[in-house]
């Protein structure tokens, strides 16, 4: 049988429990993650700018939200495995390796729009990039970059610059704000000084 506490004892105990609850509420912030792990920041649409799109990754076709690169300088290039400019993979990888710690990312978009020079499937393209040039920068699944079937990112980049890709290895440089976009034609090598200067200038902007 439960014993009812005398009124003189119940009041102090009640006050003690109320005080303990209040102390816990003050000690644990309202936004704390109960699992103990930090919540990953999510970029707002405004911060994403033209990067507010999702594409499949080349190697495994898992969806990749390009907003993960918000705040970085992004080089977007449409690639092909059997083009006279295919050797630019080497320069793109060197550029990425040199500036990635400063906030640069290179995104490759294989496309078969020009000269049917990217005929393979995603697995074949991925193997070619890794085995031939040791490509480590992110590559997205095979896509279209011009015409009515152009992917939404390339449509946006062409609209901003007035310059859609004219051939394989056309390059766009997107600033950290997700809005500034520069365009360089296929013949521009990723190691050419004017191209590198544009990359460095946008990296310097915060």
VOGU-3710 file (C-alpha; in Angstrom, 3 decimals, decimal comma):
1> xxxxxxxxxx> 0,000/0,000/0,000  1,354/3,415/-0,971  1,838/5,894/1,818  0,794/9,492/1,233  3,566/11,862/2,175  2,764/14,477/4,737  2,208/17,892/3,124  5,390/19,238/4,681  7,514/16,596/2,849  5,655/16,639/-0,506
11> xxxxxxxxxx> 6,244/20,337/-1,171  10,095/20,223/-1,009  10,194/17,095/-3,209  7,945/18,686/-5,827  10,124/21,803/-5,891  13,237/19,633/-6,304  11,812/17,819/-9,342  10,658/21,055/-10,969  14,094/22,560/-10,485  15,763/19,515/-12,038
21> xxxxxxxxxx> 13,520/19,652/-15,119  14,215/23,359/-15,579  17,970/22,785/-15,256  17,923/20,070/-17,948  15,920/22,316/-20,250  18,463/25,111/-19,903  21,491/22,844/-20,220  20,418/21,181/-23,500  19,929/23,646/-26,392  16,672/23,312/-28,314
31> xxxxxxxxxx> 18,539/22,657/-31,553  20,795/19,959/-30,138  21,009/16,737/-32,153  19,922/13,867/-29,847  22,222/11,450/-31,671  25,254/13,540/-30,764  26,277/14,050/-34,405  26,370/17,457/-36,064  23,578/18,105/-38,538  24,838/18,642/-42,082
41> xxxxxxxxxx> 24,201/22,188/-43,335  21,775/22,438/-46,227  22,357/25,086/-48,869  19,381/27,275/-49,648  18,136/27,519/-53,258  19,458/31,084/-53,405  22,936/29,899/-52,411  22,827/27,111/-55,016  22,109/29,460/-57,901  22,457/27,622/-61,220
51> xxxxxxxxxx> 23,622/24,512/-59,343  20,103/23,752/-58,107  19,894/20,472/-60,030  20,385/16,770/-59,376  22,260/14,399/-61,702  23,238/10,739/-61,575  26,887/10,002/-60,802  28,786/8,365/-63,652  30,238/5,442/-61,716  27,106/4,146/-59,981
61> xxxxxxxxxx> 24,265/6,411/-61,174  23,456/7,495/-57,622  21,747/10,907/-57,534  24,014/13,847/-56,781  22,557/17,181/-55,713  24,876/19,831/-57,130  23,964/22,121/-54,228  26,653/20,209/-52,342  29,102/22,410/-54,284  27,443/25,709/-53,321
71> xxxxxxxxxx> 30,068/28,249/-52,263  32,749/26,677/-54,458  34,061/27,677/-57,855  32,788/25,060/-60,293  34,188/24,239/-63,731  31,572/22,491/-65,860  32,865/20,700/-68,963  31,134/18,433/-71,490  33,510/15,572/-72,231  34,021/12,905/-74,884
81> xxxxxxxxxx> 36,346/9,910/-75,060  37,210/10,027/-78,778  37,754/13,703/-79,509  40,786/15,694/-80,522  40,398/17,532/-77,203  40,152/14,396/-75,064  43,712/14,988/-73,872  42,338/17,957/-71,917  41,283/15,448/-69,261  44,892/15,588/-68,081
91> xxxxxxxxxx> 44,838/19,375/-67,737  41,454/19,335/-66,014  42,677/16,787/-63,472  45,832/18,855/-62,849  43,715/21,999/-62,379  41,430/20,197/-59,946  44,345/18,760/-57,980  46,025/22,161/-57,764  43,047/24,214/-56,591  40,601/21,793/-54,923
101> xxxxxxxxxx> 41,819/22,721/-51,434  41,109/26,368/-52,265  37,497/25,659/-53,201  37,550/24,463/-56,825  35,594/21,540/-58,180  35,524/20,254/-61,769  32,353/18,521/-62,980  32,530/16,388/-66,126  29,423/15,737/-68,221  30,007/13,089/-70,908
111> xxxxxxxxxx> 27,913/13,840/-73,994  27,570/12,359/-77,454  26,269/15,548/-79,080  29,281/16,328/-81,235  30,672/13,926/-83,817  29,242/10,917/-81,949  32,544/10,901/-80,040  31,115/9,581/-76,762  29,323/6,384/-77,883  29,903/4,258/-74,765
121> xxxxxxxxxx> 27,679/3,659/-71,762  28,349/5,029/-68,288  30,431/2,052/-67,165  32,624/2,201/-70,282  33,139/5,952/-69,945  34,023/5,643/-66,249  36,595/2,925/-66,971  38,120/4,996/-69,790  38,440/8,125/-67,616  40,056/6,281/-64,733
131> xxxxxxxxxx> 42,309/3,937/-66,701  43,480/6,422/-69,326  43,748/9,696/-67,416  43,324/8,796/-63,743  40,376/11,176/-63,453  39,422/11,876/-59,835  37,212/14,933/-60,205  33,445/14,241/-60,114  31,922/12,873/-63,307  28,185/12,761/-63,940
141> xxxxxxxxxx> 26,261/10,300/-66,070  26,113/10,630/-69,833  23,806/13,439/-70,878  22,904/15,900/-73,619  24,241/19,468/-73,474  22,628/21,166/-76,495  19,316/21,202/-78,310  15,857/20,400/-76,962  17,200/17,476/-74,913  19,911/19,530/-73,192
151> xxxxxxxxxx> 20,049/18,983/-69,441  18,714/21,848/-67,271  22,139/22,940/-66,023  23,542/23,428/-69,520  20,366/25,193/-70,570  20,829/27,619/-67,671  24,534/28,139/-68,404  23,863/28,776/-72,094  21,111/31,238/-71,193  23,361/33,136/-68,787
161> xxxxxxxxxx> 26,321/33,409/-71,160  24,613/33,334/-74,551  27,125/30,639/-75,478  25,937/27,022/-75,659  28,651/24,404/-76,184  29,806/24,312/-79,790  31,855/21,152/-79,390  33,241/18,756/-76,813  35,150/20,224/-73,856  33,386/23,571/-73,761
171> xxxxxxxxxx> 34,024/25,022/-70,305  31,929/27,129/-67,969  33,280/28,571/-64,719  30,641/29,233/-62,049  31,517/31,646/-59,242  31,038/31,040/-55,537  27,762/32,981/-55,635  26,234/30,427/-58,001  25,271/33,240/-60,362  28,478/34,449/-62,020
181> xxxxxxxxxx> 29,219/32,325/-65,084  32,150/32,621/-67,496  32,416/30,691/-70,761  35,498/29,316/-72,545  35,430/27,475/-75,880  36,672/23,952/-76,494  40,038/25,092/-77,858  40,911/26,714/-74,509  43,228/24,380/-72,641  42,568/24,110/-68,880
191> xxxxxxxxxx> 46,186/25,131/-68,326  46,017/28,237/-70,550  46,867/31,332/-68,546  43,630/33,278/-69,300  41,530/30,326/-68,159  43,563/29,789/-64,987  43,414/33,539/-64,278  39,601/33,433/-64,397  39,582/30,483/-62,001  41,942/32,229/-59,589
201> xxxxxx> 39,946/35,473/-59,709  36,704/33,711/-58,821  38,415/31,690/-56,094  39,599/34,942/-54,545  36,045/36,262/-54,285  34,269/35,464/-51,012
//
